[in-house]
Amino acid sequence: ASQVLPDVPWTGSMDSRGGGYSSAQPPRPPRASARVARQCSLPPLKGSRGAEKEPPQPPQQRVGRPSRSAPGAGGSQVRARSASARAQAPSAEGRSPGSSKTPPPGSAKTPTPGSAKAPAKASQAAFDDWKKKRGHPLEARVFIIHGGFPGIRNALLDRGWVENEDRESPVWDFRYAMMQRDIGDLEKLDDRQVVNFFGRCAMITAKVGLCNNIYNCSHWDRVDADRFLPRCYDLTNSVQVEHLINDYKATKCFCLLRRFVQDGGRTKDGGASAAFRRNVVATALSVCQRRCQSVDENLDDVLRPLVDDDDWQILESSSLKKPGQVYKSKKKDCPSQSASEARNNSVDSCCDKNADNTEAPSASGDADSEASDDEAAVSSAADTKAARCAEDEVLYLEARRVLEEDFWKHPQRGLDGVQNIWMLKPGGKSRGRGIQLTALLSRLLEVGVGRGAEAQWIAQKYMENPLIVDNKKFDIRQWVVVTRWNPLSVWFYEDCYLRFSFADYDPSKLKNRYAHLTNNSISKHAADFEERCDETMWHSQSFQEHLAGLKIERDGRIIEDPWHQVVQPKMKDIVLKSLEAVQDVVQARTNSFQLFGYDFMVSDDLETWLIEVNSSPDLSYSTSTTKELVKAMLDDMMKVVIDAERFGVAPDRPKRKWGKIKLDTGRFSLLEPARRRREEKFGKVRPDAQQLAVQGNALQLRKPRRGECPNGVDAPDDPRFDAAAIAEALAESAASPTSSPAVAADAAHSDEEEEDGE
């Protein structure tokens, strides 16, 4: 294994194919198996890229791996090369083993990470020769499609295009693929060749990229990303891990206070059997009060954490799901064990003992003690009819006031609920794979940080107030096509579909992944999915009718059409803001476009939230709903790409009176057409603009002139202009019944004049 996969330096760069995101930390060396060793030692197949012109060397001299300059290449590249050779062998039939050549390992011509091959360029003579041999007119356009996509194929054929079935051929004007690796390095393409990918799109489509780049939108329009993206943290970043810990603790205080108010405002010290202790409620209330304070109120206070160690020692052991819960361990704690370790072990033992084995497989793999289905101690229901004592009444009234103030100051307080549930998402997986739900801070740090060398993890706040339809949780899949980045040209599809969870939503049962995850790749594993598959998806028109029937009120008025008046406009705004956030980091290309799949969720207060962005959205006919929508969307996308934007027909995008002329783009609509019209009037940026640099001399502070600083440069400030002294004087004058701020100001002014005269 050490000979097959030797150690190589790690660069920590972005995967160029746009499908992955790497950190600067070196990963663990990949494991080499006997199968990989055999693949490395076998001679290349006939017609594969690994076939060389030189005679094959002995197997013991050929064992090795290509050098890796970025994630996405390396050990997996060996397997990808042999698998691709087997897949392409039939199309390469008739060629000699020396028809292609692969650069040796470690050479300067190492394949680009994430690309299976370097695309070849064909001359115009090669295009004409290919067309003449097949009887096509010389003006015909040529396309290649990887995969099925009958809608795209039929749309191009109807427009007079011809298909090149040889996917390895360099003769093509338009290439459509599901994965960017099927196209290759975008920088090596001819400028006139059209592809359906941009470079470096992982900045928004990868979970880590979205988490780290979405807040750039505040630089454009002063937009607060916390108003449309549930807060998330990159657990490979130590600073963000610290922010996650502080956020978790502060959120637990808010959830505890909300649960205290919901249960009637009684404490265990006040006679309630299942309630929080009074010191726990008072500590959470103190934290929320400090959180609501403005910067001016605590400007002169000693800097301290929002939740310090003393506060957390009181709050950590309190169960949010069952107030007053006492965890019991099935084995005695060791005398040398710390209190926190003993508490964690007792919690884990209770969960293992009371885990419900009759449910669906866990989405997280392990039961969480804080929000598990069953817990060790059994608590009786609180007596809500009993009156609150005087101490509890004071806490209750102040808690209600602070909760209302905190709710309006922080836009995501509606998502927090009462359990403080978080999601752990693996950065390198999609379709709901590997997602874990937990309400324990120790679990977040154990998986996301303790094993961070194995994978990248994102911690995101779980929405505890989703809008429920027929007892099911759902999300919205929205299609978006980007044709230009400067000016930003975004085509929004007016129709979309909803994906429902297969099981009824129950926030108290985090182990049932069919109730919390809406991905079709998860639901299809349910026992009776085939009989009920059409029930898991809705057309947006059905959802529009459902919302209209709810008679939702805002500001005392009933919203007639919540879909077109509230939800969809917010979705369009989020799409624009998210794309603006990565506009400067995505690798733009004149003859590239890309279809994105946005996932949204709607909360019970009709707020729309962005969950993630997909670079290669699913276009399969999984249900009757998607079969109808996918066919129509692909046909409309060709109207946008070929007819409106003139991809493959004109070398550059046309300048039109967008929004004022009538174009047949189906159900696609251009977002902010006036903005595109305005920005298209700007001159084109020169290709060498990246070489521009700012030059000049650093500013030097001049020496003070004579008389400017009579007491010296390092002398203390003049007390007459000290802000604290002036504020204190104004406060004293305001407290005095015989004086006013105006009188005090006049007196201070006269004193200054006397000093100046002296």
N, C-alpha and C positions, 0 to 999 in steps of 0.2 A: 504493500500500500504506500509506503514512503517513496518507492521508486515511481509509482504511477502518478501520485499527486504530491510533488514536493512543495515546500513552502515558497510562497511568492510574496513580493511586497504588496501592500494594500494602499490604494490611493484615496478611497473614501469619496469618490465622485458620483455624480448623478448618472443613472443609467440612461444612455442616449436613446434607447428605444422608447422612452416615455412610459414604461410599464413598471418601473421600480424606483425606489428611493433608498439611498444608503446613508449611513452615518459615518462619521470620521473614525469610529472605533473599529479596530480590526475584528473580523468575525472569526469564529472557530474554523480551523481547517476542515474542509468537507471530508466525510468518510469515504474511503475507497473500498469497493466491494470486488469480489472476484469477477463479477459480470463486467464491471467497468474495465478491469485489467485485461480481460479477454477482448473487449471491444477496442482497447488501445493497441493491442498487439496484432489484431487481424489486419490483413492488407485491405486497402479501400476497395469498395464495390465498383463494378463497372459503371462508368458514367458519373461517379460521384465527385464531389468537389475535392475529396481527399486524394484522388488519383493523381500521381505525379508522372512526369515524363521519364524520370530516371528509373532504372530497374529497382524493384522492391528490395529493401534491405532486410536482413534477418530480423525476426521478431524481437530478439533481445536488444537490438540497437534502436528499434522504433518505439519502445515503450517510453512514454512521457506524456506531458500535457502541454497545451499551448499556454503561452504566457498570458496573464490577466492584467489588464490595465484598469478595470472598473468592474463593479458587480454586474452579474449577468453573463460574464464569460467565465472560462475556467473549466472546473471539473464537469459542470453540466454541459459545457460546449462540446466535450468529447461525445457524450451521449446524443446531443442534438445533431452532431455531424453525421454519426452513423445512422440515426433514425431518419434524418432527412435524405441520406443517400438511398436508403431502402425505399422511401416514398417516391423519390424522383427517378429511380432506376428504370421504370417502364418508359417514361418520356424521353430518356436519354439513350434509348435502345439504338444500336448501330454505331455508337461512337467508340472510339478506342480508349483504353485506359489512360492514355496520355493526352486526352483532349482538354483537360483543365489542370490547373496547377495551384496548389495551396502553399502559401509562404511557410517556411519552416518555423518551429516554435522559437520565440524570442526575437524574431526578425522585426524590422521596422514596419512591415506590412501586416501587422497583426489585425485580424478582423475586428471591426468596430463592435463593442459590447452591445448585445441585444439584437444584432443583425446577423442573420444566417449567412449572408453573402454580401459582397460589394456589387451593387448593380452595375451592369455594363451599359455603355452608351452606344447607340446605333446611329450611323450616319444617314443622311437623307438618301444616299444611294442604296443603302441596305433596306430602308423603308420601301423605296420604289421597287427594288428587286423582289422583296417579299410579296408585295401586292400584285406584281405582274405574274408571278408563279401561280398565284391562287385566283387570278382573274378578277381582282378587285380594282376599281378605279383608283387612280393615283391620289385623288383628293379625299379618299375615304379615311376616316379616323379609326384607329386600332385600339382595342381595350383588352385587358386581361382581368379576370375575376378569380380570386382565391376563395373557394367555398361555393355554396349554393347561390344565394341571392338571386332568385329568378326574377324578382321585380326589377332589380337594377339591370340585369341582362336584357330583359324584354324592352325596357325603356330605351336603352342604348341602341338595340337593334331596330326599334321603330324609328329612330332618328337617323338611320343610315350608317351607323357605325358597324364595324366588323370585328369579330372576336378572334384573338390569337389564343389557341388552346395550349400552346407551349408556354408554361409558366416561367421557364428559364430563359426564354427569348428576350433579347433587348429591344425588340420591335414592338413598341406600344406607346400610345399617347395618354392612356388613362388606365390606372390600375387601382382596383378596390380589393381590400383584404380585411379580414377580421382582426389580425394581429399585425403590428408594425414590423415584426421580424420577418414577415413574408415579403416585405418591400425592400428592406435593407437600409443602408445608410442614406438618409435623406440629403445629406450634403453632396453626395456623389451623383445625384440625379441630374439630368438635363433640366434646364429651367423651364422648358415647354412641357415637360411630362407632369401629368396631374395625378396626385395620390390623395388618399383620404386620411392623412395624418400630418400633424405638426410635430416638430421636435420639442423635447422637454415639457411635454404635457403632464408629466408626473407631478409637476409643481401644483397642479390642481386636482388631478385624478387620483394620485396616491394619497392615502390617508395622512401620512406624515407631511406631504407637500401641502395639502389643504389646511392642515392644522397650523403650519408655520407661515403660510403666505396669505391666508384669508384676511388677516388684520391689516394688510397693506391698503385695503380699500379706504381706510380712514385718511390716507394721504390724498385721496382724490376728492371726495365729496364730504369729508368729515362724517363718515358713516360709522356707527358703532356696530361692529360685527357681532357683539353679544346680543343684538336684537333679532338676529336671524340664524345664528349658528349656536347650538348648545355648546357650552364651553368645553374645550378639549385640551389635552396636554400631551406633549411628546415625552414619553418616559425614557428616552435615550438622552434627554437634556436635563442635566442636574438642576438647573435653575427652574425649569418647568416642573420637575418633580417636587421641588420645595413649594412652588405655588399650588400644586395639586394638594399637598398635605394641608396647607393653610386653608384652601378652599373647602376641603372635606370637613375640617373641624368647624369652620364657620357655618357651613351648610347644616351640619348636625345640630348646632345650636338653634338655627332657624326651624328645622323640622321638629325638634323637641318642643320648642315653644308653641308651634302650631298644633302639635298633638295635645299639649297641655290645655290649650284653649278649646279644642274640639271635644275633649273629654269632660268639659264642664268647669275647668279651672280649680280642681281640688287636688291636693297633694296627699302623699301617704302620711305625712305628719298631721294633716288636717282630718284624718279619719277615713280616707278612701283606701280600699284594699288593693286595687290595681291602679297605681298612679306613681308618678315620679316623686322623689323626695324633694323637700322644699329647698334644700341647698343646691340641688341639681338645677331646678327651675330658676333659682335666683342667679346662678352662674351663667346659664344660657341667656337670661334676660340682660345681664351686664354686658355680655359679648355683643348682643344685637344692638344694645344702646350705643356702644362705642362704634359699631359699624355704621350707624345712622348719623353719626356726628360729621359735620363738615370739616374741611381742612382748617378753616379759621378758628373753629372752636377748640381744637387740640393742637394748635400750632406751637404753643409754649410748653406742652406736656412732654414728659420724658418718653422717648421712643421705646415702644414695647410691642411684642407680637399681639395680634388681635386675640389669639387664644394662646396664653402662655402655658407653661408646664403645670402650674398649680391648677389652672382651670381645666386642663385636659385630664388631669388625674381624677377629677370629680366627674367629668362627663364621659370618659372613655367606656366605663363599664355599664352605662345605662342603655338598655334595649329600647329602640324606637318602636319596634313592632308591638311589644307587650310591655308597657310601663310597669315597673316594679318587678320585672323578671329577675329571678335568682338562678344563675347557672349552677348546675350540679355536675361534678365530675364523677365518672364511674370508677375511677381509680384515685388513690390518694396522691396528693402532690408531694414531691420530694422536699425534704427540709431545706435543701440548698437552692431550691427553685425560687426565682423572683416572683413577686405578686403578679406582674403582667404576664409572665410565662405561664404561671399556673392558671390564670384566668383564660388565656387563649387555649390551653390544652383542655380545660374543662368545657369550653364552648365547642371545640372540635369533637370531643367525645360525645356530647349531647347530640350534635348533628349526625354523627355516624350512627348513633343508636336509634334515632328517630327518623332516619331518612325513609321516604316513601318510595318503595321499590315498584309500585304498580303504575307509576307515571311514565311518560315518554322519556327517552334519554336526555340527560341534562345538557343544556347548552354550555354550561360552564365546566362540566365534568365533576365538580365537587359541590356539596351542599354548603350553603352559607348560613352560619349560625344566626346572623342578625336578621335575616329575612327568609329563613327556611320555612317549610310547610308546618313543621311541628317543632316545639321546643320542650326542654326538659320540665320546667316548672309549669304548673297549671294555675292560672290566675282567674279569679272570679270577676264578673262584670262590675264595673264601677257603678255606684249608686248615684245616678245623675240627678235624682230628685232631692238628695240631701243638700242642705244649704251650706255655703262656703263659710269658713271661719274668717275672722277679720284679717289675719295675715294672708290667707289665700285670696281674699277679695282684692287686696292691694296688688298682689302679683298678677291676678287675672286682668284687672283694668289696665295696668301698665303694659302687660303683654299684648293685649289687643291694640293698644295705641302704637307700640313699637312695630308690631307685625304689619299694620297698615302703612306706616311710614316706610318701613324697609321694603315692602312690596312695590311701592311706586318708585323708589330710588333705584332698585335693581331689576332690570327687565326680565331676568330669568327666574324670578322667585316662584312663578307659577309652575315651573318645571320640577321644582325640588320635591314637592309632595311631602310625605311624612316619614319616608323610609330611608332617604339618602342613598338611593341606588345608583350605581355607576356601571358603565360598560367598558370592557377591555376588548380592544380590537387589534388583531395582528396586522401590522402594516403591509405584509406581503401577500395577504390572502383576500379573496373576494367572495361574493355570493353567500355571505353570512357564515363562512367557515371560520371556526376558531373563536367566535364571539363568546365572551363570558360576562355574566351578570353577577354583581356582588354588592353588598352593603358594608363590607369590612375594609378598613384601611389596610390592615395587615395583608389581606388577600391582594389588594391592588399593588402593593409594594413587592409582595413575594413573586407574583407572576410578571409584572411589568418591569421591575427593577432587579429583583434577585436573579432572574433568569434572562436579563436583558441582552446577554451576550449571544443567546440563541436566536432571538428574533426581535424585531421592533414592535413595540406596543404603543397604542394610543388609548388614553383614558378619557372617556367622554361622559358627560352627565346624561343619565337616562331620563327620558321624558316620562314623568309619573302622572301627567295629566293629558293623555292623548284623547282625541275625539274618538268615541266608540260608535260603530255602526253595526247594529244587530249583534251586539256583544263581542264584536271582533275588532282587533286593532288593525290598522292599515297604514300604508304609505303610498305615495304618488310617484309614478315614473313619468318623467317629462323629457321629451326629445328636444334637443337644441342643436342647430348647425351653425358653426362659425366658419365664415368664408374669408375674413380678413381680420388682422389684428391692429392695423394702423392705416386708416381709421377702423375702429372696432365695428364689425358687421356681424350681427347675431340674428339668426332666423329662428323664431319661436313657433313650435307646432301647437296649434290651438286645441288639439285633442290630445288626451293622455289617458292613462288607465290606473286604476287602484289595485294594489295587491293586499289581500287580507290574510291575516294569520289563520291557520287551519283550525286551531282550537280557540275556545272562548278566552277572552282576556281576563286574567286574574293576577293582580300585582302581588298577591301574597304567595304565589307559587312561582319562584324564579327558576325552578328546575325544568319546567315544561317549556322547551324551546319552541314548540308549535304554537304557543300562546303569545310569545314575545317577538319572534322573528317572522317576517312576512316574505322572505325570499322564496321564490318558487323552487329553487334547488333544495331548500329545506323541507317545504311542505310536501313535495312529491314522494318523500319517504314515509309518509303516514300510511296507515293500514288501508283506509278506504279512500285514498286520494283520487283514484281513477274515476270513481263514481261521483265525486263531488268537486272535480277539478275546476269546472266552470263557475262554481260558487266562490272561488278564491280571487276572482278578478271582476272589476266593474269598469265600464266605460265612463269617462268623465261626465257624459251627459246624464247618466243615471245618478251620479253623485250630485250633479247640479240640481236635479229634481228633488233629491233627498234633502239637501240643504234648504231649498226653498220651502219645503214642508215643515221645517223646524220652527219657523217664525222667530228667527233670532232678532233680538233687540239690541240696539246700540244708541246711547244718548237719548233713550226714551222713544226711539222710532224703530219700526220693524224693517229689516233689510229685505227688500223684495227678491233680489237675486244675489245671495252671498257669494256664489262662485265667481261671477263676473265683476262684482263690486268690491270684494274683499280678498278672496283667496288667490285668484289668478293674477290680479295686478301685483300682489306681493311676490308671487313666484317670478314674474318678469323682472321686478326690481332686484330680487336676489340674484338672478342669473346675470344681470348686467354688472352688479357690484362685485360678484365673485370673479368674473372674467376680467374686470378692470384691475383687480388685485394682482393678477399674474400677467398682465398685458406686456410688461417690460421683461419678463423672464422666459416666456415661451419663445421658442425659435420660430419666428414667422417665415413664411415662404409664399411667393406670389401664386403659385399653382398648387396650393394645398387647401383642403377644407377638412373638416372633421365633425362627425356626429357624436354628441355627448349625451349621456343619460343622467339626468338630475333626479335625485331622490329627495322628496319632501315629506314632511309630516305636518299634520294640523292638530293643534291642541284644542282642548275643550272651550277655550275662550276665542276660538277662530283665528289664532295666530299661526302663521306659516313658518316652518323651520326647515333649514337645509340640513340634510343628513350626510350626503356624500355625492361625489361626481364620478361617473364611470366613463372611461375612455372607449370601451367597446361594449356598448349596451346590448343586452340579449335581444335578438331579432327572430327568435324561433316562434313557431306556431304552437305554443304550449297549451293555449285555451282558445275557445271560439272568439273571445274578446281580442286577444293579441293577433290572431289570424286575420281578423278584419282590419285592425289598426296598422299592423306592420306592412301589409300589402299597400294600403293607401299612403302611408308615410313614405315608403321608399319611392313610390311613383312621384309623389310631390317633391321629394328631395331632389330627384333628377330634374324636375322643372326649375328648381332654384339653382342647382349647380350648372346645368347645361344651358337652359333657356335664359334665365335672368342674369346669372353671373358670368356666363359664356366661358366656363372652364373647358379647355381643350379646343375651343374654337377661336378665341382671341388670346393674345399673349398676356394681356393684363385685364384687370377687372374694369368694366365699363363705368363711365360717369353718367349717371342718370338723375332725373329729378325724382329721387326716391320718395315715396309716399304721396306723390302727386300724379304719377303715371300709373296706368293699369297694367299689371303684369300677372300672368297666370302662374302663380306659385302654389296653387292648391290651398291647403290649410296652414301653410307657413306664412308668417308675417314678420317683417323686419322691425326690430326694436329700435326706437329713436331714429327714424329716417332723416329727420332734420339735422341731427348731429352728423350723420354721414355726409349729407349734402354739404354741410359747412366745412367739414374737415377735408373733403376731397378737393377743395379749392386751394389747399395749401400746396406748396411746391414739394416735389419729391425729394427725400433725403438722399444726399450723395452716398455712394457706396463706401467712400473713404471717411465717412463722418465718425466712425469709431476710432479713428486715429487722432481726433481732436483732443487737445489737452489745454488746461489753464496754466498759463505761465505768468510769472511776475515775482516781485520781491515781497518778503514778509514785512508787515507793518511794525515799525519800531515806536514804542511809546516815547514821546519827547520828554525832556526834563522840564519840571515846572519852572515857569518864569519867576522873576523876583517879585515877591509880594503875594504870589498865588497860594503858597503854603507857608505862612509865617511860623507855624509851630512844627514844621517838618512833614515829610511825606508820610511817615508812620505814626503821626499823631492821631489820637482818637477823634471820632466825629464830633462835630459841634453839637452840644446837647440841645440847642434850640431847634434842631431839625431831626431829633430822635423821635421815631414814630411812637414808641412806647410811652415816652414822656409826654408827648402831645396828647395821646389818647387818655392817659391818666389825668392830665389837667382838664380835658374836656369832661371826663366823667365826674371829677370833683365839682366842676362848675355847674354841671347839670344837676347834681345832688343838692347844691346850695339853692335855697328858695329865693335868694335875693339876686341871683345872677343867672345868666343864660349863656349858651355857647357863643352867641353873637357878641355879647359883652366881653366874654373871656377872650375871644379872638381879637377884639379891638384893643383890649388891655395889652395883650401880648405884642400886638403890632406897635403900640406906642412905646413899649419897653425897648423894642428893637430899634426904633427911631432914636431914642435917647442914647442907646449904646453907640449907634452909628455917629451921632453928633459928638459924643465924647471922643 
